[in-house]
Amino acid sequence: MTNSPTPELKVASDVLRRLMVDILQSLEVPATECEIIAEVLLEASLSGYDSHGIMRIPKYFDGIRQGTMVPGAKIELLNETAASAHLDAGWGLGPVTATHAIRLASAKARRTGIGCVGTINSNDIARLGSYVLEPAQNGLICLLMVNDAGGGPSVVPWGGTQPFLSTNPLAAGIPRRGQSPIVIDVSTGMVAFGKLRMLANRGEPVPEGWLIDQKGALTTDPNTFFADPQESALLPLGGLLAGYKGFALGLLVDILAGGLGGAGLSSGTEGDREGNGIFIQVIDPAFFGPPQHFATAVETFVTAIKNTPKAPGVEEILIPGERAHRERQQRAAQGIPIDGPTTARLGEILTELGLAKRYEMF
């Protein structure tokens, strides 16, 4: 890293796409995998999920260099039925694994009504919401859950002060007729791990009620979370008031994503290597009644919600996915912001790979 602070950049999306592909190709990632990874990370950055977008490229760069992420890894089919599959991802690049698994589950749902896929030996897949979009745009309901395959202790159990669970996010994509899909994408901790890292990078405090230290006191300093040894942990979603709900959801995600397929359940300790356990369920509404009935029911439901009385100062009730859809349109036109530390690290990577002259803004 440079000694002086690196300013935040705003970069056009097409430039960032080329930059990611160039970096990955320089690391001998197959061309089809480069495109998948760039698409997934770009979608996250465009949608405003900065912690799960271009910010992940340094993580993937380090993983490939260290051999913990394997470009071109063969995805092995361990077990399969008409409606399910169990995959060994061979520690390939996470977005490639998740994209393959989502498409496999979708194909099964088209044939049987339901498609379920679980994985082991999978790497980080970045933003979950990026994957549920494609099935939903094709008329399918998609559920996606991820844990850290037994490692990544970040979230305290309800009533505890020591990190035990990973952030255990879950996402869902629900089709809408003539509209961008409903996309639910939430951590079962108070916030995603990457969001904490982004705030620490920017030197900003976290909101009150996110972090708890080992004595049970709240803290707003994200650096306590990244200290060695770790000095604070995330509260479950719901915080001190209703964190038992987030804790319960976190247990569900851990059991389905880590326990069902054998990827590993949270243990309160770091694993031998960083990874994700993945659980996917895709549903074809056509197997549960006339598709137009489902589409009409969803639109009637959404319209009724948006027309409910609004609290003072609220101009519009937003359905999950609407904010990200609008952010994508805005950032596609105006560029994507990249924080200073990520900008500096990308600059170092570009220099090391001999690509700096192509991207002089870094």
Order of alpha helices (4+ residues) and beta strands (2+ residues): beta-alpha-alpha-alpha-beta-beta-alpha-beta-alpha-beta-beta-beta-alpha-beta-beta-alpha-beta-alpha-beta-alpha-alpha-beta-alpha
